[in-house]
Amino acid sequence: RRTRKAVETCLSSETGRWILKDHEAARCEWAITALLEGQPVNLVLDRTFVDEETRWIIDYKTSSHSGGDLEGFLASEEERYREQLARYREAVALKETRPIRTALYFPLLDRLLEVD
């Protein structure tokens, strides 16, 4: 049920459809290996593509939130995954010349949260 709801919400959402549309250089579950801090690391990016000359890296999060303080929850998730997205950005930047933006997408909440 949870997966079905996430997919349905994503497909019915303008943001979800933008993430999934056929963008330039689009990939899902893109496995890459990069040398970071002198060590090889294996990473898997949920979704990446180029839109308007910007490389996007989007990590899906199926977390749900009930109750109050949605913004507090999202701020907590941003902090929780900031380092992971920074590693993705660093790895992709080794070969990417365009600007790179990273974000978390919560399909159950239909929220795209850009993480700097």
C-alpha positions as CSV (number, residue, x, y, z in Angstrom):
1,R,0.0,0.0,0.0
2,R,2.8,2.4,0.9
3,T,4.6,1.9,-2.3
4,R,1.4,2.2,-4.3
5,K,0.5,5.4,-2.6
6,A,4.0,6.8,-3.2
7,V,3.9,6.0,-6.9
8,E,0.3,7.3,-7.3
9,T,1.2,10.6,-5.5
10,C,4.4,11.0,-7.6
11,L,2.6,10.4,-10.9
12,S,-0.3,12.7,-10.0
13,S,2.1,15.5,-8.9
14,E,3.6,18.1,-11.2
15,T,6.8,17.8,-9.2
16,G,6.8,14.0,-9.4
17,R,6.2,14.0,-13.1
18,W,9.0,16.6,-13.6
19,I,11.4,14.3,-11.7
20,L,10.4,11.3,-13.8
21,K,10.1,12.8,-17.2
22,D,12.6,12.0,-20.0
23,H,15.3,14.6,-19.3
24,E,18.7,14.9,-20.9
25,A,21.3,12.4,-19.4
26,A,18.6,10.9,-17.2
27,R,19.5,7.9,-15.1
28,C,17.8,5.9,-12.3
29,E,19.7,3.8,-9.8
30,W,22.9,5.1,-11.3
31,A,25.8,3.1,-9.8
32,I,29.1,5.0,-9.8
33,T,32.5,4.5,-8.3
34,A,34.6,7.5,-7.4
35,L,37.9,8.3,-5.7
36,L,36.9,10.5,-2.7
37,E,39.5,11.5,-0.1
38,G,41.9,9.0,-1.7
39,Q,39.5,6.1,-1.3
40,P,37.3,4.4,-3.8
41,V,33.6,4.6,-2.9
42,N,30.6,3.0,-4.6
43,L,27.5,5.1,-4.7
44,V,24.0,4.6,-6.1
45,L,22.1,7.7,-7.1
46,D,18.3,7.2,-7.1
47,R,17.7,9.8,-9.9
48,T,19.8,12.2,-11.9
49,F,19.3,14.2,-15.0
50,V,20.1,17.5,-16.7
51,D,17.4,20.2,-16.8
52,E,18.1,23.7,-18.1
53,E,21.9,23.1,-18.1
54,T,21.9,22.0,-14.5
55,R,22.6,18.5,-13.2
56,W,20.1,17.4,-10.7
57,I,20.7,14.6,-8.2
58,I,17.6,13.5,-6.4
59,D,17.3,11.0,-3.5
60,Y,13.9,9.5,-2.9
61,K,12.8,9.2,0.7
62,T,9.7,7.2,1.5
63,S,9.5,8.6,5.0
64,S,6.0,9.7,6.1
65,H,5.1,12.2,8.7
66,S,2.0,12.5,10.8
67,G,1.2,15.1,13.3
68,G,2.5,18.6,13.5
69,D,5.7,20.3,12.6
70,L,6.2,19.1,9.1
71,E,8.8,21.8,8.5
72,G,10.7,20.6,11.5
73,F,10.6,17.0,10.2
74,L,11.9,18.2,6.8
75,A,14.7,20.2,8.4
76,S,15.7,17.1,10.4
77,E,15.7,15.0,7.2
78,E,17.8,17.6,5.4
79,E,20.4,17.5,8.1
80,R,20.4,13.7,8.2
81,Y,21.1,13.3,4.5
82,R,23.2,16.5,3.8
83,E,26.5,14.5,3.9
84,Q,25.2,11.8,1.7
85,L,24.1,14.2,-1.0
86,A,27.4,16.1,-0.7
87,R,29.2,12.9,-1.5
88,Y,27.0,12.3,-4.5
89,R,27.7,15.9,-5.7
90,E,31.4,15.5,-5.1
91,A,31.6,12.2,-7.0
92,V,29.5,13.5,-10.0
93,A,31.5,16.8,-10.1
94,L,34.6,14.8,-11.0
95,K,33.3,14.6,-14.5
96,E,30.5,17.1,-14.7
97,T,31.1,20.7,-15.8
98,R,27.5,22.0,-15.3
99,P,26.2,23.3,-12.0
100,I,24.9,20.5,-9.7
101,R,21.9,20.7,-7.5
102,T,20.9,18.1,-5.0
103,A,17.5,17.4,-3.4
104,L,15.4,14.9,-1.4
105,Y,12.0,14.0,-2.8
106,F,9.3,12.7,-0.5
107,P,6.7,11.1,-2.7
108,L,4.3,10.3,0.1
109,L,4.4,14.0,1.0
110,D,4.9,15.3,-2.5
111,R,7.7,17.5,-1.3
112,L,11.0,18.3,-3.1
113,L,13.5,19.6,-0.6
114,E,16.7,21.1,-2.2
115,V,19.8,20.5,-0.1
116,D,22.8,22.8,-0.6
